[in-house]
Structure formats: C-alpha cells, structure tokens
C-alpha cells in the first residue's frame, strides 16, 4: 500500500514528536548509534543548530500527525566540505513500506540541490537493507564501508556511506 504523506517544513511545535521518533529509534534500532534517550533540551539544542545553519527539517504528515522527517547537516566541520551534507531520514514503524521514505528522500535531495550543495551523503548501518535499497534506487552509490566502527545491542556495526552527486 502506498500513502502519499503531506510534506512540510517542521517548526518548533514538532519538537516533541521529533524527540519521540528519535527515542524510539534509539531504543529499538541501529539507525541511531546511541544508547541514551534524548531529552527535550537536547532536541531543542539540535533544532537550534539546524535553524541557525539554515538546514531543513522536512516532516511527513498523516493528517496532522508527524510520522517521519528528513534533515541534513554539515558533513564535516572544515570549510572544504561546505558543499557536502549528510542526511538522515526517520519514520515511525507504522508508516514504513508505504513510499513515505522515498518521498522524504526526494524532498531532502531537492532541498540540498536548491541550496547549492554538490554532494549528499547518507551513513547507513549495513544491516538496514531497506534503507540501502531505497538509496540505491534513488541514484545513491555505495562509496565506502567501514566495518565494525560502532557498537549497539552487544554487536559490532558496519557503516555504509552512500553518496549522490547533485550537480
């Protein structure tokens, strides 16, 4: 089943929903390599960095409910990387497999392109085959794999770097 979610920029009123999505991923998945839930203050600080830098947080809405979001930020802190961004996409489990991730990925790629970015990069845990397939189908190329660089749930994790050149 395909669901066309309404996409719109998030604002500060969505921070608690964003925090809930982050914390569910921390608790149940390897999408975030963290062990400690994010507090409201930490999410607010994350938000403030996004706003100050002009980085987008694009929400996917089912009615008025935030069911996922995509964002990007600075890939590396040195000035030579200023035209490259690293993106993330998160969806609530009930809305996965419905094409919303594809919508969000397309939207975040187009935003990066419109902002003059040259490359967009996703770092995906190797076991997340659905995300790897999504990125490959959207023209991202696997450009590198770092084996056993993270640890969560008592196992080592591999980081796969997917890149799409925008210009």
KAWOWO-V485369 format. One record per residue. N is the residue number from 1. PSI is psi in whole degrees, 0 to 359 (none if undefined). OMEGA is omega as a letter, one per 40 degrees, with the letter a starting at -180 (999 if undefined). D_FIRST is the distance of its C-alpha to the first C-alpha in whole Angstrom. Layout:
n: (N/N)
psi: (PSI/PSI)
omega: (OMEGA/OMEGA)
d_first: (D_FIRST/D_FIRST)
This chain:
n: (1/2/3/4/5/6/7/8/9/10/11/12/13/14/15/16/17/18/19/20/21/22/23/24/25/26/27/28/29/30/31/32/33/34/35/36/37/38/39/40/41/42/43/44/45/46/47/48/49/50/51/52/53/54/55/56/57/58/59/60/61/62/63/64/65/66/67/68/69/70/71/72/73/74/75/76/77/78/79/80/81/82/83/84/85/86/87/88/89/90/91/92/93/94/95/96/97/98/99/100/101/102/103/104/105/106/107/108/109/110/111/112/113/114/115/116/117/118/119/120/121/122/123/124/125/126/127/128/129/130/131/132/133/134/135/136/137/138/139/140/141/142/143/144/145/146/147/148/149/150/151/152/153/154/155/156/157/158/159/160/161/162/163/164/165/166/167)
psi: (135/136/122/104/155/125/137/154/137/161/182/339/347/2/322/322/320/316/319/320/312/310/328/319/320/318/323/350/176/18/326/125/62/156/346/130/150/132/166/322/321/319/322/319/318/314/314/322/315/310/312/322/349/22/141/154/104/122/150/125/134/102/237/2/127/119/359/170/159/146/167/166/182/132/311/154/353/148/331/342/9/345/14/136/154/129/163/148/133/138/145/148/325/347/14/154/16/9/359/322/320/318/312/319/315/319/319/326/314/323/315/317/314/337/6/16/151/326/144/134/138/133/115/134/132/330/353/73/328/316/321/314/317/311/318/319/341/12/10/148/136/114/354/154/127/107/138/47/353/164/131/149/38/32/156/145/143/139/122/129/120/134/145/127/130/338/none)
omega: (i/i/i/i/i/i/i/i/i/i/a/i/a/a/a/i/i/i/i/i/i/a/i/i/i/a/a/a/i/i/i/a/i/i/a/i/i/i/i/i/i/i/i/i/i/i/a/i/i/a/a/a/a/i/a/i/a/a/i/a/i/a/i/a/i/a/i/i/i/i/i/i/a/i/i/a/a/a/i/i/a/i/i/i/i/a/i/i/i/i/i/a/a/a/i/i/a/i/a/i/i/i/a/i/i/a/a/i/a/i/i/i/a/i/i/i/a/a/i/a/i/i/a/i/a/a/i/a/i/i/i/i/i/a/i/a/i/i/i/i/i/a/i/i/i/a/i/i/i/i/i/a/i/i/i/a/i/i/i/i/i/a/i/i/a/a/999)
d_first: (0/4/7/10/12/16/18/22/25/25/29/31/29/26/28/28/24/25/27/25/22/25/27/24/23/27/27/24/23/25/24/27/30/32/33/34/32/32/34/34/37/35/32/34/36/33/32/36/36/33/34/38/37/34/31/28/25/22/20/16/16/14/17/20/19/19/16/17/20/21/25/28/31/34/34/38/41/43/43/43/39/39/36/34/31/29/26/24/20/19/16/16/14/12/10/10/8/6/8/11/13/14/14/17/18/19/20/23/24/25/27/29/29/31/33/34/33/34/32/29/28/26/27/25/26/26/24/21/20/16/18/20/18/16/20/21/18/19/23/24/27/28/32/33/32/35/35/35/36/34/34/32/31/35/33/34/31/31/30/28/29/27/28/28/31/30/33)
